[in-house]
């Protein structure tokens, strides 16, 4: 992609009203634009980074047996009336006529299971989707961290009994750890209160940071952790009795054990091997895609701008031509031939503007074509995070980037 054709705008100064660093940087770098309070457009760079996060999530959920589907964004009102959540969630739900804009899909999955699961041979199953949701947040803030419309991965396990549900629950715990490790986002798994969702047990995945709205209780002795709702007024780690440390965190994922609660409401039953009718046991597992991207921006930046991990960056390398020249066009063509995802800054602007935008964008590698590198017989290649540039022959530089791109699975 040529920067001269890119549908975006970068800003030198932080926009008014952006209250956290991740939001300021995503706006300045041209990744998102606000349309209304808590509602954002993902511009091409933002969408590419989002899809990189989604790719990692898809790989890890499918590795534990997940099958992707797509459920409606707009659900019939009776589903939520039957579960009792229409009244319980009334402040957060957007409704019109006999419909509800989807905030989550437990009811819809239970209704699907009632139609598609008939026998013990139909179990276990795991389905998931990555979809925009809507909740009417009364106080949207911090950009993508607390938005009204947001993208979420939600998966649902269907099992014959509690043991099966627990097995899929543990598989999700492992998958979530893998996701956040691959994305280079530090998180803490904490016990949480399942009551608001109507479940047996639950855990949340929290990114510990000062802008978080959730209060966490952490034990430095044995590693036990819980959110304030689950911990209550405890100060007495329940495992080792050490004093608990209080931190703030942003919830980027959650997992719930529902058992037969929703299945019994919607008639999701199956015939077991002895011919008896039994309810399906369900689990539900959410992961915020936009929140994860925002938290990554909180972690991976410096005074010059974003500094994405390789697994998240919208492009592998930004190619900067100090001035328009045939050598830069040749470098762009060679990178494209080797399937290296390259953003080519071919604009007719000062070199300093190009370098500043390259740093702001957070793209991991920078290749510079100019008189200095040409005089040394090649191109300058450097990492975003302050490593000294080295001059390499174009062929060697392209080969290094191609090998690096292959080593980052997406």
KEVOTOR-393562 format. One record per residue: x, y, z of N, C-alpha, C, O, CB in turn; residue in one letter. Coordinates in steps of 0.02 Angstrom, whole numbers, plus 50000, padded with zeros to 5 digits. Each point is the difference from the previous one (the first is absolute). Glycine has a CB too. Layout:
BEGIN
XYZXYZXYZXYZXYZA;...
//
This chain:
BEGIN
500424994050000499585006050000500445006250000500495000550037498594993350024X;500735011049897500355006449997499665004950048499395000750000500954997349879X;500065005450162499725004750048499625005549965499515002650028501434994950050X;499275004449862499655005449963499284998149984499595004449986501514999249966X;498744989950048499324997749985499624997950062499414998349996501004998149894X;499915003750169499704997250060499465004750026500085006150003500994988150025X;498365002849992499435003850026500105001050074499744996250041499494999149870X;501145010050107500135001550070500275007050005500165003349950500074984650076X;499835014450036500305006550014500374999450066499724997550049499385008949887X;501524995950066500384999950062500035007050030499985005049964500714985349994X;499375009950108500025006450036500625000450043500204995050030498555005449970X;501565005550002500585001050043499805000750073500374997750044500215007749860X;498854997750109499785001350069499444995250020499644997549957500695014550031X;499614986850076499474995750026499335003549992499945005950018500864988750064X;498685002049893499355003149992499685001650067500124996650050499744997349843X;499745011450108499635001850060499514994450018499684997249956500455015150018X;499804986350091499514995150022500264992950005499674995750029499505011449921X;501434991650024500294993350005500334999550069500495003450014499704995849860X;499524996450170500195000250070500524995050021500235000250057498655003849963X;501334991449936500524995250017500494999649942499845001849943499384991650131X;501395004249940500535000149950499844995749939500145001949944500685000250147X;498894992049921499854995649944499515003349952500084999449939500124990650133X;499305013449954499515003449957500335005749962499875000849940499224996150140X;501335007049954500355005449966500424997449942500005002949946500015003650162X;500364988249904500454997449949499624996949941500195001049942500664996950146X;498614998449926499614996949946499675005449956499934999149940499874990850132X;499995015649960499735005649961500545003549960499925001349941499195000150145X;501455000249947500545003749966500294996149941500165002849948500115002850161X;499794987849899500304995949948499524998149945500194996749951500574998950134X;498615006549920499524998649947499734993050000499864997249946500725011349989X;499354988550124499724993250004499255000150011499654995649975501435000550071X;498665008749990499295000550014499775007249994500415004650006499654985350070X;499295011149914499695006650003499344999450036499624995349986500955008349906X;499275001050154499364999750034499435002449955500085004849962500514996950148X;498854994949895499405002149964499495002950048499635004649984500584986749929X;499775005850148499565002450054500304997550064500514996449999498445003649928X;500755001750130500274997850064500034992550005499484996649999500085013750053X;501044986949955500084992850006499914996149936499954993950003499685007550111X;500355002049829499904996749935500555002349953500105006049990498644993350027X;501634996049953500595001649962500004996649931499734994549992500905007050115X;499685001949845500164996949936500724997550004500455003750020498745003849917X;500924986250045500674997449991500245001849930499724997649951500074992950131X;500715013849914500295001749935500444994249976500134995350039499855017049990X;500254987849909500364994149973500574997550044500084993950007499635010349882X;500705000250139500554997750044499724996750063500264994950022500485014349934X;498744993850073499694997150059499684993349986500034995450041499785016050001X;499874988049900499684993649983500534994649989499904994350020499145012049928X;501514995550020500534995049989500284997550067500104994050009500185011449881X;499844999250157500254997950066499494995850036500184995150033500525015349973X;498664991549989499474996150032499974993049972499924995250037499435015349982X;500714988949916499974993449968500614995750019499954993850001499405011149905X;501204998250109500584996250025499854997050068500164994250014500625013249922X;498904996650108499794997350065499504994349989500064994850032500125016550022X;499334989849903499504994949986500314993549975499784994650017499395014549958X;501354991649983500324994049972500304995650055499944993949998500295012549896X;500104996850154500294996250056499444996750041500064994150018500925013849986X;498494995850009499444997250039499694994149963499874994850030499915016550020X;500104989449884499714994549961500444993850004499754994450011499735013949912X;501174992550069500444994250001499974996350066499974993950001500785012049919X;499244997850135500014996750065499324996950018499984994750032500905013350004X;498574995149944499354997050014499874994049955499714995050022499865016350013X;500654989149903499914994249956500474994350020499854994249986499815013549921X;500904993950125500454994750024499694995850055500214994350011500755013049959X;498534995350065499654996150051499334997549976499584997850039501005008850049X;499314993749846499404997149971499455004849981499454997849983500834992650082X;499855016149938499485004949985499815000049926500434999449956499995007550137X;498924993849894499745000649933499685006949994499565001850040500244985649949X;500425016549961499745006949994499325000149966499894996549951501285007650044X;498395000050033499355001249970499865007550004500415003850026499174984650005X;499845013749944499815007050003499265000350018499574998049961501315005549954X;498984999150145499315000750022499765007049987500415004549989499774986850099X;499165009949912499735006649984500225005350049500094998750060498944995749888X;501055011750027500145005750043499375002150038500045002550056500865001349866X;498524995250047499365001950029499634993650019499874995749957500095015149975X;499864988750132499694993950026499275001350018499825005650017501294990550026X;498474998749954499305000950020499955001450075500364997150040499284995349868X;499915012050109499925002350069499824994250048500215000050058499435011249897X;499994983950019499754994750044500584995950030499934997250054499025002349878X;501615000150032500584996350027500215003050067500114996450049500265000749834X;499705009550118500235003450060499465000450053500155000250060500635006449869X;498594993550050499474999750050499994993350035499904999650061499435008549870X;500764986550031499984993450030500574998950049499904996850052499564999049845X;501135006850089500574999250045499975004650060500364999150049500324997449854X;498895008650094499965004950054500505005749994500025004450043499584986550027X;500825008949878500535005149996499765006449966500355005150002500484985849994X;498585009049973499745006249971499905005350054500175005849991499274987749917X;500285004350149499905004650056500665001450036500155005750018498684990149994X;501574998949999500625000850039500505004449964500405003450032499414985450018X;500195011049884500485003949960499685006049966500275002749952500374986850029X;498805012750043499605005149965500405006449986499905003249948499094992150106X;501455006749992500385006249990500524999349945500205005049970499624997750149X;500404991249867500554999049952499754998149930500375000849952500344995950143X;498685000749900499764997349937499685005449956499665004550025500174984550031X;500295010449879499645004149951499444995749971500134994749971500915012250002X;498354995350034499424996249977499585004349953499995006150005500004987150101X;499675003549849499525003449957499484994949978500174994649976500705014049985X;498504993150047499464995449982500074993550037500044999850061499895005549827X;500084989250075500064993450030500714997349995500114993950000498705003949972X;501695006750023500694998049989500475003050051499855005250031499904993849848X;500834997750130500535002250044500665000049960500154995049967499245000550137X;500995009949899500675000149969500454995750045500055001150060499775010549887X;500534983650022500374995050038500545003150043500425003849975499344988049936X;500235006650154500545001750046500414993950016500595000750019498735008650029X;500394984849945500324993650010499514994749973499435001849985501265002250117X;499524989649894499594995349962499854993450037499874994949968500615010149931X;499534995150167499854993750036499304997349983499924994149987500835009850105X;498765000649907499314997849984499964997149929499694994849989499875013950089X;500764994749875499974997749931500324993249991499754995849963500275016150000X;500554986950072500334993549994499584994550032499964994549974501165011350027X;498574995750056499584995050032499414998149956499814994249995500525010350117X;499385000649854499454998649954500244995849940499644995649977499815015250059X;501154990749939500304996049946500114992850023499854995349963500705015049991X;499724988950106500134993350025499364995950006500004994049989501005010550073X;498454998949957499364996550005499794997149933499654994949998500025012650095X;500534995749852499824997649933500494994949972499814995549963499645015450018X;501194989850037500524996149966500304994350041500294995449972499965014849966X;499684990050128500284994750043499434995350020499515002150031501405005650012X;499154986049938499474995150014500254994150041499644997350043499815006249851X;501164994450094500264993950030500675001350033500335005049986499074988249928X;500805002350130500665000450031500564999949948500555002350012498994992250091X;500305002649838500504999849946500125006949970500505001049966499144987450009X;499915016450038500095006849974500445004350044500105005949986498784993149962X;501374998250106500405003750048500684996850010500074993949991498885009850067X;501575000249960499995007350013500065004049936500184997449947500335000450164X;499335008749894500085004749946500265006650028499885001750058499204992749875X;501285009250024500255006750018499925004549940500284998749947500554996650137X;498785010149924499895004849945500235006950023500005001550060499024991749895X;501175010949996500225006850018499865004749942499894997849943501004997750133X;499135010949939499945005149949500425006150021500165000750059498684995349908X;501335008249985500315006550014499555005149968499925000349939501284995050065X;498505008950039499445004049976499955006550040500215000450057499184989249909X;500335015550002499865006250035499414999150047499504996949982500955009849922X;499614996050157499465000050049499845007250017500375004649984499994984150064X;499075012249986499825006750021499714999750070499554996150015500235007449866X;500505000850163499725001050067499995007550013500485003649985499954985250056X;499035013549986499925007250009500375002250063499705001050053499194998849888X;501775001050052500405002550056499795007150018499975004349956501004988350008X;498895008550099499795006750021500585004949999499915006049992499204988950078X;501515002549939500595004350003500554997149956500504997650026499205006150090X;500224996649818500554997549958500635004250012499965006150004499224989849910X;501405000750090500625003650014500584995949974499924994149984499585011550118X;501084997449895500624996649984499994996749931500304994749991499875003550130X;499485004849833500014997449931499704993149996499434998850020501565008049957X;499414988549995499754993249990499944996050064499714994650000500815005849888X;499755002250167499974996250063499304999850028499804994850027501385008549996X;498455002149972499304999850022499585003449947499815005850007500524994350116X;499514996249825499615002549944499294997050003499894995050034501155006349896X;498515001850034499324997449996499954994449948499714994750014499845016450021X;500744990049908500054994549951500714997450002500475003949999498635001149926X;500974988450078500664997050008500004993249967499484996849992500725009550116X;500404991449874500074993449969500234995150053500465001250038499815003949851X;499394989150113500154994950050500014993249968499614998549954499865008550134X;500994988849936499974992949985499594996850056500175000650059500974999349880X;498314996850042499614996450050499934992749978499764998649945499625011950089X;500834985050010499944992949986499574996650052499925002550055501214997549891X;498584994350034499514996550042500124992549995500004997149945499155012250039X;500944987650074500114992850002499354996550018499615002450041501604999249990X;498684992649938499404995950011500234993050019500364996849961498945010149956X;500494990750141500244993650025499444995950031499465002550015501665002650006X;499024988549989499504995450028499965000350076499494998150029500714994549873X;500335009850130500004999950074500505005250026500335003449961499354984450040X;500365012650064500455004950032500734998749984500385004749989498784996650102X;501034992349907500704998349986500205002649931500555002549992499354987450082X;499665009349877500155002549933500065007549998500445002749967498974987549986X;500135013250082500025007350003500665002450031500315004749975498434995650034X;501474996450045500625002050033500604998849955500485003950002499004993550109X;500514997349850500554998749954500065005549948500565002449985499294985350032X;499585014549954500035005449951500185006750034500325004349969498834989649960X;500635006950132500175006150038500765000450009500305005349990498584994350069X;501434994949961500724999950008500365001149934500535003149998499334989250100X;499865005049848500305001049934500005007449982500485002549970499154986149994X;499835015050054499985007149986500505003850043500305004949976498504994049994X;501304999150092500505003350042500694999649966500375004949999498964992450106X;500834996849870500644999249966500025004249936500515003349987499594985050060X;499365011749914499985003749937500085007550012500355003449963498924987749987X;500405011550102500065007150014500715001950020500255005249980498554994950055X;501514995850005500705001450018500445000249938500435004449994499394990150117X;500075000949843500384999849937499875006349959500475002949973499484984550027X;499435014749995499835006049961500395006050026500335003549962498524991950015X;501115005850088500315006050028500764999650000500345005149994498664996650077X;501274992349935500734999249993500225001749929500495003649991499514987550098X;499655006449861500195001349931499935007349981500385002649960499264985950012X;499875014950059499905007049985500455004650041500005006149989498834991249982X;501544999950076500445003950045499615004950043500205005750009500714993249906X;498534998650111499605004050046500004996650068499714994550006499565009949900X;501034998650146499994996950066499315000350031499695005350001501514997950015X;498554991150007499354999750033500054995850063500474996050008498945005249881X;500114999750155499934996050060499324996549998499495003349987501275004650080X;499234985649945499374996450006499755000650071500354998250047499984993749861X;499065010750100499725001150067499334996450007499624999449951500975011850057X;499264986650052499344997350014499495005749997500155005650022500344985150049X;498925007949903499495005349995499324997350022499924994050010500735011549897X;498884999050099499324998350023499584998149940499895004149955500215003750144X;499654986049899499604997649944499275001950006499624999249952501174991550036X;499005011950070499295001250012499665004549949499444998549979500814999950140X;500065007349860499655004349953499834996649934499515001849967501075007750086X;499824985649926499874996349939499614993650013499794996649953501255008249998X;498864993550113499614994150016500404993649995499724994849981499305011149979X;501624994250058500414994149992500224996950065499835002350054500555002649842X;499994989650097500274996250057500655003150025500105001050060499354988649896X;501005011749998500665002750016500255004049940499764999149944500494991150134X;500245014149934500255004349947500705002550015500205000450058498635003049916X;501534998249973500655003350005500025005849951499664999949948500914989350088X;499825015949981500115005649955500745000649985500424998050040498565007950005X;501174997149897500695001249979500115007550000499715003649959500344985849971X;500365012850117500095007150013500705002449980500504996950018498685002250075X;500835006449870500635003549988500075005250055499615004750004500344993449870X;500565001050168500105004550057500295006549975500555000249971499624990050107X;499475015349934500245006649981499605005350038499454998650024500904997249861X;499935010150120499715005250042499345002649972499605002850038501545000449997X;498724995949900499385002749972499424995150007499445001649981501245004949938X;499454987650110499484995050007499455002250047500125003650048500724987749929X;498555006550009499435001650042499824994550050499585001050044500005006149863X;500734987150086499874994450045500534999850055500595001449988498864992249918X;500335004650154500464999250057500184992750008499554995750003499965014550054X;501134988349947500254993250005500344999050067500325004750026499824994649850X;499804994850153500364998150061500484994549981499804994649978499235008650097X;501634998149934500524995449978500434997950059500165004050044499845001449843X;500184988250114500444997450052500704998949971500084996249952498944998350107X;501475008849969500694999149976500314993650027500534997849977499595014550016X;499554984650057500284993950029499874993849959500474996349984499385009050125X;499514993549873499834993849965499705001249931499904995249962499914999650148X;500065011549872499745001549934499245000249995499735001349946501284993550012X;498635004050098499275000449997499795007049981500325004950020499584986150067X;499565009649873499765006549978499254999749989499734994949980501385007649966X;498565003150068499285000549990499825007349989500375004550019499414985350053X;499645011349896499765006949998499645001650064499864995550041500035003949834X;499955007050136499715002250063499334996650013499854998450057500735012649929X;499024987949961499344996950010500074992950027499624998050044499935009049864X;500944989350067500094993150024500354999850067499864995650040500185000749842X;500425008350130500395000050062499625002950059500174998650057500855002349874X;498475003250055499645003350054500455004750038500385003849970498874986350039X;500725009750057500405004450042500644996650024500345002550045498625003149991X;501224988849933500594996350020500625004349993500095003849952499364985550013X;501005010050090500635003749996500604995250004500565001549979498885008550072X;500284979850000500124993350023500044995549943499564995749992499885006650111X;501354998649834499934995149944499684993650026500184997650054500855007249886X;498494992550021499674994150026500444993749997499854995050033499085010049932X;501604995349995500444994149994500575000250051500144995050034499585004449845X;500615006450127500615000250041499995005350054500485000650038500134995349864X;498845007850103499905005050053500455006249994500025004150045499644986650027X;500715009949873500415006049990499555006049986499434999249979501524993849977X;499315013050056499615006149986499915000849925500454998649961500005006750143X;498954996849877499845000949929500195007049977499935004950037499144986949973X;501175008749928500185006349969499435002249955499724996049963501525001150042X;498605009349997499465002849959500305003149937500475003950003498824998350099X;500414996149840500215002749936499395002049960499444998050016501614995049984X;499065010849946499485001749953500114995949937500574998549983499305013250064X;499594986549918500084996049940499455001249949499455002350017501124989350052X;499585006749868499525000249945499834992849982500454996049986500005015149970X;498914987250044499794993249982500034999249925499655003449963499614996050139X;501164995949874500054998649928499694993349982499904998649940501145008350057X;498794989050052499694993549986499654997450061500155001950056500724995749859X;498644997950074499664996750055499754993249978499884998849941499785012450106X;500284984350001499754993249986499524998150056500115001550059500964995349880X;498384999950042499474998350047499794992749993499984997249945499625014650050X;500264985150061499684993450002499255001150014499815002350053501264992049989X;498515004149908499295001050008499624993650020499455000350027500645008849890X;500214985150069499644993850013499374999649958500015002049941500454997950175X;498984997649912499394999249961499535006050003499444999649976500664988450045X;500125017750007499545005650012499645002149937499384999949998501365003950094X;499624998249856499685002349939499674994349961499495000949968501355008450027X;499464984850008499734994249965499304998350025499554998649960501614997050022X;498755004750083499344998450028499485005249982499424998349991501144995950103X;499655012149899499535005249980499754999149929499425001549984501175006250093X;499854989849879499844999749929499904992949974499964998949939500685011550047X;499334984750059499864993249979500564996649962499884995749958498955007550039X;501804998850018500574996849967500174993550037500375000050049500095011349912X;499264983250015500084993550032500254994949949499955001049939499145001750143X;501184991849944500234994649957499824993350033499864999750060501085007549894X;499064987650007499894993250025500664996750014500414999449954498514999849983X;501204998750125500644996950017500024992749977499524997549971500595010350127X;500444988849916500094993149975499524995150033499924994449975501285008350005X;498484999350076499514995850033499285001849981499534997350027501265001350067X;499145006149858499345001949977499655005350041499415001349990500514987449967X;500445014450090499715005250042500105006949969500505001249967499704991750135X;499325011649909500055006949977500365004150053499825000050058499124998849873X;501595004850047500405003950046500165006849969500035000649939500464988850111X;499635015849992500165006749974500735000449978500444996750028498685008250046X;501004999249876500685001649978500335004550052499685004550028499994994449849X;500984999950136500395004350044500395004949958500354998149953499744992750135X;499855015749930500295005349959500555003850037500005000650061498915000549880X;501565001450020500495004950023500015005749951499834999249941500874991950116X;499505014849966500025006049957500675003550011500245000450057498495000949947X;501575001349942500695002550003500075006149955499944999549939500494988850084X;499695017550007500065006249962500715002750000500374999150048498445003449979X;501375000949918500665003349995499915006349959499784999749943500854989250066X;499535016850021499905006449967500565001549951500585001050021498805003050079X;500464996349836500515001349949500235007250002500615001350001498894989849927X;500035013750073500185007050003500365001950064500485003849999498554998549928X;500724995050129500335001350064500714997450000500465003250027498434996450030X;501204994549914500684997249998500465004449959500575001350021498954987249989X;500245014049933500415004549959500185006350039500575002349998498894993249897X;500055007450140500125006050038500504998850056500455004150012498404999849961X;501094990550062500474998450053500704998849973500505001950032498574993150035X;500985002149874500654999249968500325006849986500605000950008499024988349941X;499965015650029500265006749988500235003350065500475003950000498764997149901X;500424997550155500215002650065500704997450019500405003650030498394997250005X;501344992949948500634996950020500565001749951500565001750021498804989050032X;500495008949882500525000349949500015006949966499735000849945500154986850037X;500425017250050500095006649971500595003450036500224997950053498545002949916X;501465004650001500505004350031499845007249983499455001449976501434989550017X;499585013650020499855007049989499895001849926499715005249985500974997250116X;499544993249854499925001449928499364997249972499795002149945501444997950045X;498454995350045499384997249973499914992750019500304997750049499775010349858X;499544988550054499874992950011500634996049984500435002249962498354999550012X;501254992250054500574995549985499734992950005500134996450048500755011949998X;498744989649903499644993750002500464993950002500535000149971498565005549967X;500704989150098500334993549991499884997649928499525002049967500324995150156X;500614998649854499944997649931499324996849985499745000749945501494997550055X;498494998250050499384996349989499405004649989499484997749977500994993250092X;499595015449948499425004649998500075005349946499505002649976500354995550146X;500755003649858500125005649955499624999249935499984994649972501155007050080X;498575003949923499634999649937500434998649939499774997149951499425010650099X;501444994449952500494998449948500654998050034500145001950057499325006349862X;500934987850045500644997850028500535005349997500435000550045499284988049922X;500275015749981500545004949989499705006249967499544999549959501324991450030X;499405014950030499845006249965500625001849959500555000550026498635003450065X;500714997149845500535001849953499985007649991499495002749978500454986049962X;500615014650077500045007349996500495001949946500594998250002499125003050120X;500055002549829500465002849950500135007250020499555004150005500014988249902X;501095009350103500185006850019499785004949947499785005650015501204990150050X;499065002249873499715003849944499804995049947500304994649996500405015850030X;498814991249932499794995349948500594997849958500385004249975498485001150023X;501214988149993500554997449961499854993049975499574996650027501235010550039X;499554990949883499904993349971500194994650049499704994650000500515010149887X;500304996650156500224995050048499444998350050499924994250018501265010049970X;498435000850034499454998750046499464996049967499724995450030500535015250030X;499594991049877499504996049963500234992849992499604995350005500045015149934X;501014988750049500264993249993499954996250066499844994050001500945009949909X;499374999550146499954996850065499284998050015499884994550026501105012250014X;498544997649944499294998550010499804993849960499664995650026500115016649995X;500444987649916499834994349957500304993550028499674994849999500285012949902X;500674992550123500324994050026499654997550063499904994050009501195009849943X;498725000850092499644998150061499334996849983499804995050030500775014350033X;499084993649890499354997349979500084993049970499594995650013499995016149967X;500944987449980500134993449970500114994750052499814994249989500685011549913X;499814996050155500144995350053499434999650051500084997050053501145005249930X;498225000950001499404999850043500125003150068499694997950050499954991949891X;500805015250063500105003850061499475005550002499935003849952501324993650050X;498395003150054499485005150006500345006750012500285001250054498894990449992X;500815012749904500395006150001499555006049990499555000049958501454993849999X;499125011550083499695006549991500545004649971500495001550033498674996750063X;500755004049843500495003949964499825007450004499505002249971500744988149950X;500165013650115499875007150007500315003649940500585001950000499404997350127X;499605001749823500225003249937499765007249994500015002949946499994985850000X;499795014250110499735006849998500545005249983500594999050013498554997550071X;500635008949887500455005649984500015004850059499755005649996500034993249880X;500514998950180500055004150061500714999350026500394995949975498385002650053X;501415005550022500674999950028500164993350031499554996650026500375015749994X;500714985749977500214993650028499844999650075499824994650025501085004749888X;499175006350123499865000050072499284998350015499864996650049501025011849965X;498654993849943499294998350009499904992549990499624996850037500045014749923X;500684985749991499944992849987500274995950059499704995150020500405007149856X;500484999950150500294996450056499555000450062499924995150036501235007249918X;498565003650059499565000950057499384995649994499784996950048500645014849966X;499294988049926499404995949990500164992650004499604996050023499925013049905X;501094989150050500204993050005500044997950073499774994650019500875006449874X;499655003450149500034998550072499314999950031499844995650040501295009649965X;498454999649977499335000550028499584993849984499614997850042500465014649948X;500024984949950499594994349979500154993650038499574995650004500385009549885X;500654994350139500174994150038500224994049960500084994650029499145009550053X;500874996549853500204994449958500704997750020500445004250008498845000049896X;500834989250105500614997650033500665001449964500515001150032498784990350014X;500705008749887500625000949962499955006249957499455001949978500754985850021X;500385015549988500035005749955500574999049952500574998650019498945009150068X;500334993049849500504999849947500045006949968499495002849979500314984749999X;500805015350019500095006749973500434999649937500534996949999499375008250116X;499844998149832500385000649938500165007449989499555004149994499894985549956X;501195012050048500215006949992500725000549979500334994949991498845008650094X;501075002649906500705000949977500514996650045500484997149975499165013649975X;500264989650117500504997150045500044992449992500544997149995499265012350086X;499624987449916500004992749993500244998049930500364995149993498705004150091X;500725004649866500214998349931500765000749993500324996049966498575007949990X;501385001250077500735000949997500384994350033500574998649983499245013650016X;499854984550050500324994350034499824993449967500194994750025499785011750081X;499674994049839499874993949961499384996150020499974994049988501235005549996X;498305003850047499414996250019499455004250029499895005749979500854984850040X;498915006650031499455003450034500124999750076500344995450024498855001749882X;500545007750130500034999850073499424995950027499425000949979501165010550024X;499574984150043499484995850030500065000550075500544998950028499454993249873X;499475009550133500025000750073499344997850031499484999949966501345009550023X;499214988950076499414998350038499705006450029500355005050011500114983650016X;498885011349984499655005950026500275002250068500055006050013498944990449924X;501184998950106500185001850069500735001950007500374996950037498744995450002X;501105013049925500625003350015500644996549983500545002250020498845002850065X;500594989449878500624996649983500345003649943499675002849956499854986250082X;501145011149962500385003649949499864996949931499954994049992500935008950092X;499085001649868499904997649931500634997149973500565002250016498575006549966X;500794986149977500564997149964499875000349926499434999449978500834993150119X;500275008349864499935000249927500134993149972500524996950013499845015249983X;499164985449966500044993449970499875000649925499655004549978499994990050130X;500635000949853499784999549930499254998749999499734996650044501414999249919X;498525006849986499274999349997499794992750004499524998450035500425012049897X;500404985250032499814992950000500034997050070499564996250019500875002949864X;500105002650154500074997350067499475002950047499744996450043501495002249937X;498625007850013499505003150043499314997049988499634998650047501045012049953X;499164988449936499354997049984499964992850026499494997950026500425009449871X;500644989050096500014993150024499904999850076499654995650025501105001249880X;499565007850131499935000150073499275001450019499734996750045501475007349967X;498495000849955499305001750016499534994349982499524998650036500755013549946X;499864984649961499584994449980500044994350050499504996850016500655006549864X;500464995350144500094994750049499675001850066499704995750033501375001149912X;498975009550074499705002350062499244999449996499674997850047501305010049972X;498754994249923499274999749991499754992850005499474998750028500595011549900X;500334985150045499794992950003500024997250071499644995350016500805003349867X;499985004550160500074997550068499455002550046499964997850058501265001649923X;498365005149995499455002650040499354997049974499735002549950500895008350073X;499124983950008499414996749974499375004250008499875002650054500664986549972X;499105011749920499375003650002499484996249959499435002149995501175009050020X;
//
